[in-house]
Amino acid sequence: MASAEPQVELARSGRSFVKGLLTNLANPKAIIYFGSVFSLFVGDSVGAGARWGIFLLIIVETLAWFMVVASLFALPGMRRGYQRMAKWIDGIAGTLFAGFGIHLIISR
């Protein structure tokens, strides 16, 4: 009897990491996010050492976040649950973003 789940071939070591890194670096939302976080804590009075420290902290936070997400979605139950709820999640997120956009337009 054939298994219900299709077999997925894993990418070569490091290939998925590089693909994810390039995807994130090309994402304008990520650039805006990191720029906004950085600008919150960095003023003219902040020295180079502190700037590098904040930069490294942002890198560590990002790596930790994506490791948690990857680890959770590596679990078959989590993947199935997400696939089952994806339309609802996308619909709710889309409604929220549209609402925020409308609020921005109206408030100007």
N, C-alpha and C positions, 0 to 999 in steps of 0.2 A: 504494500500500500504506500502510495506517495505521501510525503509529508505535506501538511496544509500550508506551511510557510515556505516561500521561495528561498532558495539558497543564494546568498549574496557573497560575491567574491570580495575579499578585503583588498584595499589599495596597498601598494608597497609602503614599507616603513617610511614615515616622514612625508609622504606625498599628500596625505589628507591634511596634515598640519600646514604645509606650504599653501595648499589650496585655500584653507580657511583663513590663513594670515593675509593672503593677497585679496581675498574677498572682503575682509574687514578693512584693509588699508584703502580699498577702492570705494568704500561705503561713505558717502558724505555725512550720513547721520553719525557715524562713529567719530569722524573728524570734528563735527560740531560738539558732540558730547565731551570728548576729551579736551577740546579747546575751552568749553564752558567750565569744566571742572578745574582745569589749570588756571583759568583767569580768576576764579573765586579765591584762590589761595595765594596767587602770585601778584605782588604789587611792585612798585619801584624800589621799595625798601628791602625786598627779599634777595638774599645773596645767591650766588651761583650754586653753592652747595645745597641750599634748601630747594632750589629749583630742580636740581638733579634728583634730590630725594623725593620730591613730589612726583616727578616724572617716573621714577622707579616704582613708587607706590601705585601709581595708575597702572603700570604694566603688570605688577603682581596682582592687583585687584581684577584686572581683565583676564589674566590667565586662570585665576582661581574661579571666576564666574564661568568661563567656558569649560573648565574641567568638570565643574559640578553639572552643568547642562549636558555635556557629553556623557558623563557617568550615569546620569539619570536616564537619558534616552537610549543608553545601551541596554537597559533592562527591558525585556520583551513586554512585560505588563504595562510599563510606562508608555512604550511606543504604541501599543494597541489602544490604550486609553486616549492618547493624544490623537491618533488617527480617527477614533470614534467621535471625538469632540472638536476636531479641527474646524469644521464649518461654523460651529457656535463660537469658538474662540476668535476666529477671523471676523465673524459678523459683529461681535461685541467690540473688538479692538477697532474695527472700521467705523463703527458708530461713535465710539469715543473720540477718535481722531477727527471725524467729520464735525462732531460737536465742538471740539476745541477750535477747529478751523473757523467754524461759523461764529463762535464767541470772539475770536480775534478780529474777524471782519466787522462784526457789529460794534465792537468796543472802540474802533478807530474813528 
